[in-house]
Amino acid sequence: MTAFRIASLVALTVCTCTIFTAAPQTTQKKKTSKKKKPAPPPVSPAQRLAARNEIERRMAAVTTGIENPAPLANYFRALDNAAAPIHILQFGDSQTASDDWVNAIRTLAQVKYGDGGPGFIQAGRPYKGYRRFDASGSNSLGWKTDGNTSHPADPDQGLSHVSISTQSPGQTVQLKATGENLGIFFLRQPAGGQFEIIADGGQPVVVSTNGDLGPGDFSLPLPPGPHDIELRTLHFAPVRLFGWTLDNPKGITVETLGVNGAQTTILLNANEQIWASEVAARAPALIILAYGTNEAISHLWTAEQYRADLTEVIARVRRAAPNASILLIGPPDCGKLAALPHLTEVIDIQRDLANTLNVAFWDWRTQMGGPRVVTLWVRAGLSQPDCIHFTGEGYRLLGTTLFNQLEKAHQQTQ
């Protein structure tokens, strides 16, 4: 069965759009006609089919899978002895944040190894484009988002580097998801406020965030099945939330930790004590680092600084989770008229550091079919016209491909 057919078994995608608001009009100006660029000619069904067949041919011809797979040994051992939950954390940029290809991996992994629950979920809906396919959340209007590229933050951020905070009573956060062990990550801080958690309309449980500056967490056992959870602040005092966790006693979780526009250095901007504490609390068997697209287009990028930053990120991951395997994923083939300026250099440095620092590597561009194949993916309806992001179907194909190659590397170790 081809990867295209396997990918079609994974959950359907949800499209998002950007909403633009018009600036207020002050004075009447004479309209000037602008010559519109002609729209590209539509792709015929025959052209789309031909593009898909060519992509499938090129992907089938790729002989490399997971490069340097030996460092995945701890992850493979966890799969072989799945008496406890297995957690995969995927950090990355917008390619990860959309949850499309992460959800493809999640769906296939949970079919094979059991549903461990959604794992870590960001608190509320911290920004308009945030989503998870296996959980839904919302929050009242009195929360402020910090940590993503649209909302710069202080270093005191948690696992995903995105938080929501308030200083007002009566502000709420909701979560709908399925699992048995509920947790909440928050910032403990001097004069921190209190909030209450109400699970399925039951009795409220009060949690205080007051204390020395550092990571805070709270857990609550729940009966099996779906749940409606509400959190409500109680006083005029600061409360900062990093996210929920919801797990089952067994099975696998694949946790989405992407931030739109992020580069690898986002992991160096956080308070390491707080971030590392929350990574350790998840006890991951595998950590995936999927950055590189934004580095490849940056005017400030230098090879020397990138190599130093990525080396420190891997060291920080190892300090936080010494028993976790690490998989480094290169950026995809992308760029409209030409490849992004530093794309090849970023991939080369990642591959070199993977070998030097003993981590596994997956060359996303090669797996797509090689350099400058992205225009073919657009014609096939698998990539967006920006030649950077993918359609839901394209992400599901890539997620299926990566999962199958991880499984192949696992089988070769047995």
C-alpha positions as CSV (number, residue, x, y, z in Angstrom):
1,M,0.0,0.0,0.0
2,T,1.4,3.4,-1.0
3,A,2.1,6.2,1.5
4,F,-0.6,8.2,-0.3
5,R,-3.2,5.6,0.5
6,I,-2.0,5.1,4.1
7,A,-2.1,8.9,4.6
8,S,-5.8,9.0,3.6
9,L,-6.7,6.9,6.7
10,V,-5.5,9.7,9.0
11,A,-8.0,12.4,10.3
12,L,-9.2,15.1,8.0
13,T,-7.5,18.5,8.3
14,V,-9.2,21.8,9.4
15,C,-8.4,24.9,7.3
16,T,-7.5,28.2,8.9
17,C,-7.5,31.7,7.4
18,T,-6.2,35.1,8.2
19,I,-8.6,37.9,8.8
20,F,-7.7,41.4,7.7
21,T,-9.4,44.5,9.1
22,A,-9.6,47.7,7.1
23,A,-7.9,50.9,8.4
24,P,-10.4,53.8,9.0
25,Q,-10.7,56.1,6.1
26,T,-9.8,59.7,6.8
27,T,-9.8,61.6,3.5
28,Q,-11.3,60.9,0.1
29,K,-8.5,60.0,-2.3
30,K,-8.8,59.6,-6.0
31,K,-8.7,55.9,-6.9
32,T,-5.8,54.8,-9.1
33,S,-6.1,51.7,-11.1
34,K,-3.5,49.0,-10.4
35,K,-2.7,46.4,-12.9
36,K,-3.5,43.1,-11.3
37,K,-1.1,40.2,-11.8
38,P,-2.7,37.5,-13.8
39,A,-3.8,34.5,-11.8
40,P,-1.8,31.3,-12.4
41,P,-3.6,29.0,-14.8
42,P,-5.7,26.4,-13.0
43,V,-4.2,22.9,-12.6
44,S,-6.2,20.4,-14.6
45,P,-7.1,17.0,-13.0
46,A,-4.7,15.3,-15.5
47,Q,-1.8,17.7,-14.5
48,R,-2.5,17.1,-10.8
49,L,-2.6,13.3,-11.2
50,A,0.7,13.5,-13.2
51,A,2.3,15.6,-10.5
52,R,1.2,13.1,-7.8
53,N,2.5,10.1,-9.7
54,E,5.8,11.8,-10.2
55,I,6.0,12.7,-6.5
56,E,5.2,9.1,-5.6
57,R,7.9,7.9,-8.0
58,R,10.5,10.2,-6.5
59,M,9.6,9.4,-2.9
60,A,9.7,5.7,-3.6
61,A,13.2,6.1,-5.1
62,V,14.6,7.6,-1.8
63,T,16.9,5.0,-0.3
64,T,17.6,6.7,3.0
65,G,15.2,6.8,5.9
66,I,16.2,7.8,9.4
67,E,19.9,8.7,9.3
68,N,22.1,7.7,12.2
69,P,19.2,5.8,13.9
70,A,21.4,4.3,16.7
71,P,20.7,7.2,19.1
72,L,17.0,6.2,19.0
73,A,17.7,3.1,21.1
74,N,16.1,4.4,24.3
75,Y,12.9,5.3,22.4
76,F,12.8,1.9,20.8
77,R,13.3,0.2,24.1
78,A,10.3,2.2,25.5
79,L,8.2,0.9,22.6
80,D,9.3,-2.7,23.4
81,N,8.4,-2.4,27.1
82,A,5.3,-0.3,27.0
83,A,4.1,-0.9,30.6
84,A,4.0,2.9,31.2
85,P,3.0,5.8,29.0
86,I,5.4,6.8,26.2
87,H,5.7,10.5,25.5
88,I,6.9,12.1,22.3
89,L,7.5,15.9,22.4
90,Q,7.8,17.6,19.0
91,F,9.2,21.2,19.2
92,G,9.1,23.2,16.0
93,D,7.9,26.2,14.0
94,S,4.6,26.7,12.1
95,Q,5.0,23.3,10.3
96,T,4.6,21.7,13.8
97,A,2.2,24.2,15.2
98,S,-0.6,23.4,12.7
99,D,-0.8,19.9,14.3
100,D,-1.5,18.3,10.9
101,W,1.6,16.1,10.5
102,V,2.0,15.7,14.2
103,N,-1.6,14.4,14.3
104,A,-0.8,12.0,11.5
105,I,2.0,10.5,13.5
106,R,-0.1,10.6,16.7
107,T,-3.0,8.7,15.0
108,L,-0.8,5.9,13.6
109,A,1.2,5.6,16.8
110,Q,-1.8,5.4,19.0
111,V,-3.4,2.7,16.8
112,K,-0.3,0.6,17.2
113,Y,0.8,1.4,20.7
114,G,-2.3,2.5,22.5
115,D,-4.0,5.9,23.2
116,G,-2.0,7.6,25.9
117,G,-4.2,10.7,25.7
118,P,-3.4,14.1,24.3
119,G,-0.5,14.7,26.7
120,F,0.5,18.4,26.9
121,I,-2.1,20.9,25.6
122,Q,-1.6,24.7,25.7
123,A,-3.9,26.5,28.1
124,G,-7.1,27.9,26.5
125,R,-6.7,29.3,22.9
126,P,-3.6,31.4,23.3
127,Y,-3.7,32.6,19.7
128,K,-6.1,32.4,16.8
129,G,-4.3,29.7,14.8
130,Y,-3.7,27.3,17.8
131,R,-5.4,23.9,17.5
132,R,-5.2,20.3,18.5
133,F,-7.1,17.6,16.7
134,D,-7.5,15.5,19.9
135,A,-8.6,18.3,22.3
136,S,-10.4,21.7,22.3
137,G,-9.9,24.7,24.6
138,S,-11.1,28.2,25.1
139,N,-10.7,31.1,27.6
140,S,-12.4,34.3,28.7
141,L,-11.2,37.6,27.3
142,G,-9.2,38.7,30.3
143,W,-6.1,36.6,29.5
144,K,-3.0,38.0,27.9
145,T,-0.8,35.8,25.7
146,D,3.0,35.8,25.9
147,G,5.8,33.9,24.2
148,N,5.0,33.5,20.5
149,T,6.5,35.7,17.9
150,S,3.5,38.1,17.9
151,H,3.6,38.5,21.7
152,P,7.2,38.8,23.0
153,A,7.7,37.6,26.5
154,D,10.0,37.6,29.5
155,P,12.0,34.4,30.0
156,D,9.7,32.8,32.5
157,Q,7.9,30.6,30.0
158,G,7.1,26.9,30.2
159,L,7.2,23.8,28.0
160,S,5.8,25.3,24.8
161,H,7.3,28.8,25.4
162,V,3.7,30.2,25.2
163,S,1.7,31.3,28.3
164,I,-1.5,33.1,29.2
165,S,-1.8,35.3,32.2
166,T,-4.3,37.5,34.1
167,Q,-4.5,39.6,37.3
168,S,-8.3,39.6,37.5
169,P,-10.8,37.3,39.3
170,G,-13.4,35.3,37.4
171,Q,-11.3,34.6,34.4
172,T,-11.8,31.1,33.0
173,V,-10.1,28.5,30.9
174,Q,-11.9,25.5,29.4
175,L,-10.7,22.1,28.2
176,K,-12.5,19.3,26.5
177,A,-10.5,16.1,26.1
178,T,-10.2,12.5,27.1
179,G,-7.9,11.0,29.7
180,E,-7.5,9.8,33.3
181,N,-4.7,11.9,34.8
182,L,-5.2,15.7,34.6
183,G,-2.3,18.1,35.3
184,I,-1.7,21.9,35.0
185,F,1.6,23.6,34.6
186,F,1.8,27.2,35.9
187,L,4.3,29.8,37.1
188,R,4.8,29.9,40.9
189,Q,5.5,33.5,41.8
190,P,5.6,35.8,44.9
191,A,2.0,37.0,45.6
192,G,0.7,34.7,42.9
193,G,-3.1,34.2,42.8
194,Q,-5.3,31.3,43.3
195,F,-7.5,29.4,40.9
196,E,-10.0,26.6,41.2
197,I,-10.4,23.6,38.9
198,I,-13.8,22.1,38.3
199,A,-13.9,18.7,36.5
200,D,-17.2,17.6,34.9
201,G,-19.3,20.0,37.1
202,G,-18.0,18.5,40.4
203,Q,-16.6,20.1,43.5
204,P,-13.9,22.8,42.9
205,V,-10.3,22.2,43.9
206,V,-8.4,25.3,44.8
207,V,-4.7,25.7,43.7
208,S,-2.4,28.5,44.9
209,T,0.4,29.9,42.6
210,N,2.1,31.8,45.5
211,G,5.7,31.0,46.2
212,D,9.3,31.6,45.1
213,L,9.6,32.1,41.3
214,G,9.8,28.8,39.5
215,P,7.7,26.0,38.0
216,G,4.4,25.0,39.5
217,D,2.2,22.0,38.8
218,F,-0.9,20.3,40.1
219,S,-2.4,17.0,39.3
220,L,-5.9,15.5,39.6
221,P,-7.0,11.9,38.9
222,L,-10.1,11.5,36.8
223,P,-12.3,8.6,35.8
224,P,-11.7,7.2,32.3
225,G,-13.5,8.9,29.4
226,P,-14.1,12.4,28.0
227,H,-14.1,15.4,30.4
228,D,-15.1,19.0,30.6
229,I,-12.6,20.9,32.7
230,E,-12.9,24.5,33.8
231,L,-10.3,26.7,35.6
232,R,-11.4,30.0,37.2
233,T,-9.2,32.6,38.9
234,L,-10.3,33.8,42.3
235,H,-8.6,37.1,43.3
236,F,-7.0,40.2,42.0
237,A,-3.5,38.6,41.8
238,P,-1.3,37.4,39.0
239,V,-1.8,33.9,37.5
240,R,0.2,32.6,34.6
241,L,-0.7,29.3,33.0
242,F,1.6,27.2,30.7
243,G,-0.7,24.4,29.8
244,W,-2.7,21.3,30.7
245,T,-1.6,17.7,30.6
246,L,-4.1,14.8,30.2
247,D,-2.8,11.2,30.1
248,N,-3.9,7.7,30.2
249,P,-2.1,5.0,32.3
250,K,-0.8,3.3,29.1
251,G,-0.2,4.2,25.5
252,I,1.6,6.8,23.5
253,T,1.3,10.6,23.3
254,V,2.6,12.8,20.5
255,E,2.6,16.4,21.9
256,T,2.6,19.5,19.7
257,L,5.0,22.2,20.8
258,G,5.2,24.4,17.7
259,V,5.3,28.2,17.6
260,N,4.5,30.1,14.4
261,G,7.6,31.9,13.1
262,A,9.9,30.2,15.6
263,Q,13.6,29.4,15.2
264,T,15.6,27.0,17.2
265,T,16.8,29.8,19.5
266,I,13.3,30.1,21.0
267,L,14.4,27.2,23.3
268,L,17.4,29.3,24.5
269,N,15.2,32.3,25.3
270,A,13.3,30.6,28.1
271,N,14.2,30.3,31.8
272,E,16.0,26.9,31.7
273,Q,14.9,26.0,35.2
274,I,11.2,26.3,34.4
275,W,11.4,24.8,30.9
276,A,13.7,21.9,31.9
277,S,11.4,21.1,34.9
278,E,8.4,20.7,32.7
279,V,10.3,18.7,30.1
280,A,11.5,16.4,32.9
281,A,7.9,16.1,34.2
282,R,6.8,14.7,30.8
283,A,9.5,12.1,31.0
284,P,9.8,11.9,27.2
285,A,11.1,8.8,25.4
286,L,11.6,10.9,22.2
287,I,12.2,14.6,21.6
288,I,11.8,15.8,18.0
289,L,13.4,19.2,17.0
290,A,11.8,20.3,13.7
291,Y,13.1,23.8,13.0
292,G,15.0,25.3,10.1
293,T,12.6,27.0,7.7
294,N,12.7,30.4,9.4
295,E,16.5,30.2,9.8
296,A,16.8,29.4,6.1
297,I,15.1,32.7,5.2
298,S,16.6,34.9,7.9
299,H,18.8,37.9,6.8
300,L,20.6,37.7,10.1
301,W,21.6,34.0,9.8
302,T,25.2,33.0,9.9
303,A,26.5,29.5,9.8
304,E,28.8,30.0,12.8
305,Q,26.1,31.3,15.1
306,Y,23.6,28.7,13.9
307,R,26.0,25.8,14.6
308,A,26.7,27.2,18.1
309,D,23.0,27.8,18.9
310,L,21.9,24.3,17.7
311,T,24.7,22.7,19.7
312,E,23.5,24.5,22.9
313,V,19.8,23.5,22.2
314,I,20.8,19.9,22.0
315,A,22.8,20.2,25.2
316,R,19.9,21.8,26.9
317,V,17.5,19.1,25.8
318,R,19.9,16.5,27.1
319,R,20.2,18.2,30.5
320,A,16.4,18.3,30.8
321,A,15.8,14.7,29.6
322,P,19.0,12.7,29.7
323,N,17.2,9.4,28.9
324,A,15.3,10.7,25.9
325,S,16.3,10.0,22.3
326,I,16.6,13.0,20.0
327,L,15.5,13.2,16.4
328,L,16.6,16.3,14.4
329,I,14.4,17.1,11.4
330,G,15.6,19.3,8.6
331,P,13.5,21.9,6.9
332,P,11.4,20.9,3.8
333,D,12.1,21.9,0.2
334,C,10.7,25.4,0.0
335,G,10.9,28.7,-1.8
336,K,8.9,30.0,-4.8
337,L,11.3,31.1,-7.5
338,A,14.4,29.6,-5.8
339,A,15.3,27.7,-2.7
340,L,15.4,29.8,0.5
341,P,18.8,31.5,0.8
342,H,20.3,29.3,3.5
343,L,18.3,26.1,3.1
344,T,21.1,23.8,2.0
345,E,23.5,25.2,4.6
346,V,20.9,24.7,7.4
347,I,20.4,21.1,6.3
348,D,24.1,20.4,6.0
349,I,24.8,21.8,9.5
350,Q,22.0,19.8,11.0
351,R,23.2,16.6,9.4
352,D,26.8,17.2,10.5
353,L,25.8,18.0,14.1
354,A,23.5,14.9,14.2
355,N,26.5,12.8,13.4
356,T,28.9,14.7,15.8
357,L,26.5,14.9,18.7
358,N,25.0,11.4,18.4
359,V,21.4,12.3,17.5
360,A,19.2,10.9,14.7
361,F,18.4,12.9,11.6
362,W,15.6,13.0,9.0
363,D,16.1,14.9,5.8
364,W,12.7,16.3,5.0
365,R,13.7,17.8,1.7
366,T,15.2,14.5,0.5
367,Q,12.1,12.6,1.6
368,M,9.9,15.0,-0.5
369,G,11.9,14.0,-3.6
370,G,14.9,16.4,-3.5
371,P,15.7,20.0,-4.2
372,R,13.2,22.2,-6.1
373,V,10.5,19.5,-5.9
374,V,8.2,21.9,-4.0
375,T,6.6,23.3,-7.2
376,L,5.5,19.8,-8.1
377,W,3.9,19.4,-4.6
378,V,2.0,22.6,-5.2
379,R,0.8,21.4,-8.6
380,A,-0.3,18.1,-6.9
381,G,-2.3,20.0,-4.3
382,L,0.0,18.8,-1.5
383,S,1.7,22.1,-0.8
384,Q,0.3,25.6,-0.4
385,P,1.0,28.3,-3.1
386,D,3.5,30.0,-0.7
387,C,5.8,27.0,-1.4
388,I,6.6,26.7,2.3
389,H,3.6,25.2,4.1
390,F,1.6,22.1,3.1
391,T,-2.0,21.2,2.7
392,G,-3.6,18.9,5.2
393,E,-3.2,16.0,2.8
394,G,0.5,16.9,2.2
395,Y,1.1,17.0,6.0
396,R,-0.6,13.7,6.4
397,L,1.5,12.1,3.7
398,L,4.7,13.4,5.4
399,G,3.6,12.3,8.9
400,T,2.8,8.8,7.5
401,T,6.2,8.7,5.8
402,L,8.1,9.7,9.0
403,F,6.1,7.2,11.2
404,N,6.8,4.4,8.8
405,Q,10.5,5.1,8.6
406,L,10.7,5.3,12.4
407,E,8.9,1.9,12.5
408,K,11.4,0.5,9.9
409,A,14.4,1.7,12.0
410,H,12.8,0.1,15.1
411,Q,12.3,-3.2,13.3
412,Q,15.9,-3.3,12.2
413,T,17.1,-3.1,15.8
414,Q,15.0,-6.1,16.9
